[in-house]
Amino acid sequence: MLVNRFIDAVNGGWIRINSPMALKQLANYVRKISASGKTKMDHESGNFDDNIRALAQAYFTRHSHDVLVNRQSLKYQSNDQKLPPVNYDYCENRVQV
């Protein structure tokens, strides 16, 4: 999940990588498919991916709540932008059982 979101950010142009070493590592970063059919992003044999993982962690940490914020704002946003009325009956012991 961490690396996939980072790869999406790179491909989508949301993040620009300036590190020559990270760019070199990204060029050798491949999608590997296991015998069971699962895919995994990993470095080619003999290469490294330390900078990619560090950048992915930094990106994910910085933007981990972005999707949640968008979902919450869409879920609780009303058409007229007014807050719903609050029912104070429970606080004033007017609830009948």
C-alpha positions, -999 to 999 in steps of 0.1 A, spaced: 0 0 0 28 24 9 48 19 -23 17 17 -45 4 51 -33 39 65 -38 41 51 -74 6 66 -81 19 99 -69 49 98 -91 30 87 -121 3 112 -115 27 141 -111 18 149 -75 54 145 -64 86 155 -82 117 136 -73 149 157 -74 174 131 -60 196 116 -86 201 84 -65 163 80 -61 158 85 -98 184 58 -106 168 34 -81 133 42 -96 146 33 -130 155 -2 -117 122 -6 -98 100 -34 -112 68 -52 -105 74 -88 -96 46 -115 -98 49 -144 -74 38 -180 -82 5 -174 -64 -2 -144 -87 4 -116 -61 23 -86 -74 50 -68 -55 71 -37 -63 108 -45 -57 142 -36 -70 160 -57 -97 186 -82 -85 218 -64 -76 202 -30 -71 188 -11 -42 155 6 -33 163 23 0 157 58 -12 124 48 -29 111 33 3 122 64 24 105 87 -1 74 66 -1 73 66 37 77 104 38 50 109 12 26 85 29 32 101 63 26 136 49 -5 126 29 -20 97 49 -52 116 59 -59 133 25 -82 106 13 -100 104 46 -105 141 47 -120 141 12 -144 112 21 -155 129 53 -161 162 37 -182 146 9 -201 124 33 -211 152 57 -215 180 33 -251 191 28 -264 208 -3 -272 241 15 -240 241 36 -261 245 68 -256 223 99 -284 199 108 -306 209 138 -294 196 171 -319 177 193 -314 188 229 -342 167 243 -318 140 257 -298 167 275 -329 182 291 -344 149 302 -374 152 279 -369 119 262 -398 96 267 -393 58 267 
